[in-house]
Amino acid sequence: MKKGLFLSLIAAAVMMASCNKSLPNPEQISVNPSPLELKGGKVDATITGTFPVKKFAKKGVLTVTPVLKYGNQEVLGTPVTYVGEKAKENGITVNYKEGGKYSQKCSFKYVPAMSKSELYLRFDAKIGKKVIEVPDLKVADGVVTTPELVKASDNGTATTPDKFQRIIQETTEADIRFLIQSANLRSSETKSDNMKALQAAIKDADKAERKQIHSLEVAGYASPDGGVALNEKLAQNRQKAAQNFLKKDLKKNKVNASIESDITAEDWEGFQKAMENSNMQDKDLVLRVLAMYSDPEEREAQIKNLSSVYGTIKDEILPALRRSRLILTTDLIGKTDDEIREFAKNDPAQLSVEELLYAATLTNDKAEKIAIYKKAAELYGDYRAWNSIGQIYFNDDEIAEARRAFGKALEINPSDPDVNYNAGLAALADGDTEKAEEYLGKAAGTKANLDAALGTLYTQKGDYKAAANAYGSQATNNAAAQQILNEKYADAAKTLDAVKNPNATTAYLKAIVGARTNDAEAVYENLKVAIAKDAKMKARAAQDIEFAKFAEDTKFQAIVK
């Protein structure tokens, strides 16, 4: 008996029955898929075959174990035992006269070393007490690892930026009120506490080192009772009276600033706000009148007809609208970049949280950036600092550190969509699809491309249909890889041609499209581009089963050697 005769599982079964009978065709065994494929973090396959009639020994016992061999390692699948009709052992019975179907599934958790591997069947065979030696039988090559080219990092993280402003504006206002149909200034108004506060603010803005006057405005108003022509003249006169008063005050205090002017002849807007903020009975009735009528004269007439409330309006609402408004806008000038750098280095407590977060953007040194962000987190407990730290680690492919940083950010602000998005990306990069799905489920509203991240998630889970729906018409490497996995090669080629910033992965995916469509020149030319942009692509291509049919070609060997 020659070992070379054991070409198939069926042959092994036959040999248990008799060493003299002819062997069936070894093609009776098939594996699906072949070659093996990475999908959803696993390598799954279904192995099928046929036990010929009158071949399986009645006392025969055959245990078949799938074995995936890679490098110097191997991993075993779940064994299945087949038994003859008179065997005492438990197993799936194969009828001697009728034969039967052989079917077995195997599943292996994928590790990168399996990219260059082979699937074997291992047999434990005996008839009664007689053990039959059967060598391992290779049934498939593996593994297609194109899903690995779908990268979480290609989606880009979501930034939670600082709100630092070099110049911050603040406004100080004061009203000078006038009597009905009058534009005469009263000392009780020019010496009010509001006016004193405005005058002090003007002086301070003019003299302080880090302040300057941005604008000064004097606006004159008239209440919306009376004729339009009269009210326009009143508003102009009130504006001029207040402006002249302010000019004298500026001159007295030696403040050089221009004054802008404006008038509002009938202050319906002010009237509406005053009504909304009042506790007046039937105010909703007045507000309905304002909503119903846009013509000023009609509005005034309708409101005057509301005899139950008009007396209160005259006494409590209209007097406050007869005024001039003085508005100072001051520029508060922040620290220079050099000052911020110095404080960040030597005395960070002197900086606000926004200044500290901004300080980290002023350096390209990774360690210094992280140190500044950590100080911002320590002093202010700001989640954005940890999110920024996580982005730094993520972009440098330090996924464990990135996950820890995003986790700290979520401890402070668990509902922030941008941080949840980033945490989801980091989980995807770590192969943790369960956590990734949890985080991305909380990322609605993120500024980043959530659909693309979900496409990556679905690809990692092996749900290529859902991935296609998530990517839609996006022109990215990840979207093209998903189209390849869905065997949409023409679509993938168009997507790759439309990628905005093509890189090594773009070219490598084009080479895969070429391989799957038997376009040898596309394989060679695109592999050259991919390797030129990223030398690590050479080693990948050399053992990538996508290029198995080109492996012996001298052009291919010259590219990957």
Beta strands, then each sheet from edge to edge (+ up, - down):
strand 1: 30-32
strand 2: 38-39
strand 3: 42-51
strand 4: 60-70
strand 5: 73-76
strand 6: 80-83
strand 7: 92-93
strand 8: 100-109
strand 9: 117-127
strand 10: 130-132
strand 11: 137-142
strand 12: 167-177
strand 13: 211-221
strand 14: 260-264
strand 15: 323-333
sheet 1: 1+ 3- 2+
sheet 2: 1+ 3- 8+
sheet 3: 5+ 4- 6+ 7+
sheet 4: 5+ 4- 9+ 10-
sheet 5: 5+ 4- 9+ 11-
sheet 6: 12+ 15- 13+ 14+
end
